Amino acid sequence: MIYPPHNLRCEYLKNPIEIDTPFPRFSWILRHEERSQIQKAYQIIVSSEKEFAESGNGDLWDSGKVESENNVNIVYEGKEVKSSMIYYWKVKWWDKNGNESEYSEIAKFEIAILLESDWKAKWITREAFIDKKKREKFQYKSGFGVFLGMIREYYGIYIRKEFSLFKKIKYARLYICGLGCYELSINGKKIGDRILDPAWTDYKKIALYSTYDVSDFLKEKNAIGVILGNSRYLDKFGYIYPKLIVQTLIRYEDDTTELICSDKTWKFSQGPILENGIYLGEKYDARLEIPGWNNPNFNDSSWENAILCEGPKLASQMMPPIRVTQLLRPQNLYSNSPGKYIYDFGQNFTGFIRLKVRGPRGTEVIIRHSEIVDHNGNLNTATNRIAKATDVYILKGEGEEIFEPHFTYHGFRYIEITGFPGVPTLNNIEALFIHTDVPQIGNFYCSNTLINQIHENIIWGQLSNFMSIPTDCPQRDERHGWMGDAQLTVEEAIFNFDTVGFYTKYLNDIRLCQKENGAISDVVPPYWPFYPADPAWGTAYITIAWYLYWYYDNIRILEEHYDYMKKYVEFLNRNTEENILYKFGKYGDWCPPGSIVSRKTPIEHVCTWYYYHDTLILSKIAHILGKDQDYQLLAKRSEEIKEAYNQRFLKDAYVIPKLSLVDETTSQTSNILPLYLNMVPEKKKGKVLSKLLSCIIENHDYHVDTGIVGTRYLWDVLTENGHADVAYRIITQESYPGYGYMIKEGASTLWERWEKLEGSGMNSHNHIMLGSVDSWFYKSLTGISTLEPGWKKIRIKPYIPPDIEYSSASLNTIKGLIHCSWEKNYKNLKIIVEIPVGSGSEMWIPIPIKESEVKEGNTMIWKDENPFESVDGLEYKEVKDNYIIYEIGSGYYQFTINPYE
Ligand code: BGC
């Protein structure tokens, strides 16, 4: 039976209200009871009214029956869409036998503000903020960070506007951007659940606005209230005074519209939020609260009128916001000295606490945050470095008071509370986990508890570092978009989360930071403008774009960024000497065991390898986009780089050039990198591989000796070259250096270093950059990878370690659910696989015992070392490396290998 399409998405979002492209793309997922089904054709209709869509009248677009197997990223080709309009769409499909489905349920998408000229609202600020001397009255000094020194931040800024409406509302939308960040309320009620909104950008180039459906919040008399906080909008980064823009569109039942726009009539004041900074923390004096300030009929005569000001270009924030996603209860509460209480949440994470307290007016409760404690159990805040990470709440003394900070976040596991009136209990504090709310799409679990724990640590660490940009860490005085960290973990992140919106936004940040000469910064947005990036950091531009294409079949991303990516690669090219890139390397194979900068893998080796990597990928992109001349040139150039690279670094294996006669001076990473990109000449491949293995086994007793770069590629190199068992053994080491060691030492996320270090310096306990290993759990341990972009052609090839009993992984991909699980059952092995409609897969069935039989369901498909009965959906290909390979179509399969051991 054929089912109607489901899970309809527009620009990867479900019923979005924030679309700001005139050509949105549609995707849907297909279901069918038969195996090996594919879509042969589809028909989409888009209507201006829901009733039209219901009756099948696509007044804006009727695609007609389109012969196509594609069900993702179908570009809208209908009549022009307009700002603030809602559109309705549905889709049906035909299967390979020509059967036609019912139409899907109706989905919606809504255009936000498409044209600059559709912005009628003005940027506003307070007059005093413009003037250096006058603004100091509204600022406090906040010092943090070796790189930052002393800066000034603003007290929380309170802004309000009243207005009346006299007709019946059909719907209302509010578009807002408040810099640095804002909290919005209407008629006393907080609107939405966004935190630290908008997403961080380089505000000189662009700021993002968010769209809210406020239809249900408006009455006849209304007040909009906005509080502005500092976030990243700091003068130190070149952003001088806070500002706000708000445009509310009201569409009445009679289809007339009205706009309520920020202008000079809006009013400014101050309130209870004093200090508020992401590094420093928040200070809230509840005695200064202003009852009724965000309700109508409030006397604001003492408030100051806004003035108009300049503001950055605006774009819609088409990615999930930062939200609270989990509530954590403290696991332990203790005190080592009177009046000082420590709460332990048992988990390192990102967010803040919620305090419940009763006490006399003016009592000051101080909350400090840390990742670790010292041997006495006292807070050790060294890993925060200069980030003060302290929240202060001053009681108003009116019964139970609840405080949670508005405009800060911390990376912590422990808090210390002082000044609490009385003795706090476990119920006085809970913690809120916040991060960019990317939906989790991957699930992985196996019988090895250590591997499950590594996976868990990575999930916590990855989410902690989705803070509207991919950050390095959440606790110390950095929290920046270090691109090396981002590019090394992008594949892991894509396996675990729906990140397409998140990284699409980040690629724009990268593009916007590009200099005329093509250089980009290590840190993006370039709050720390470190130009030009180390090539292992700069590659983020090309690597992330490539993965968005590879896993989401997102060609548009390649089109949009091609010219700029090319400019970047050309910049590298201009700076090479005979195809070796000596320049720009600063970090290389960063943070290997025992050091920060690798002493074993030359920086120019890593730089040149990335130069090759980026040129090669760009050549593939040029090919995909049909840019033939570029393709020819880049392909040829990558060959030349490869040759120069081999000439310089390859002897018997890849070694440090200066000491090339001493073959031992090599590193794991030096040999991992060329193997990963197939750069090793065929006749030397064996030697290079055995060098790598001996570096791992003999020199390091099955431990990593890699920094973040080598670690990223190690697992794939070993597995693709037939040594998955070695990868597995390294991953499950419990001794130093390794993931198991971290966990044994109490890590609940991943550390920045392989060592347990607890002083200030490069010692974060919540860095994600070594988290790249997680994709191996999906790709190899459970065996799910894709051979073609967008999961059209999958490969299921599980590696089954002798001491693991079962493993299971599911991925909600753009094509639909992909699942593989395997389980040893006495002497048998059972594998369950699910492939979505429209995809096919190579199915690699492990058969370590030649004589074993294989069943699919109840049918014997393999017997006496040969294919036996045939089954629908399954086509035998060959036997290779102890696997039987089949081609399978969509559907659900259950294989039994008997005996397996
Ligand atoms: C960051 C890293 C980053 C590195 C670059 C550190 O301070 O925390 O994760 O990639 O600097 O050198």
Residues whose N, C-alpha, C, O or C-beta is under 5 A from the ligand:
A	BS01	BGC	D472 W482 G484 D485 Y587
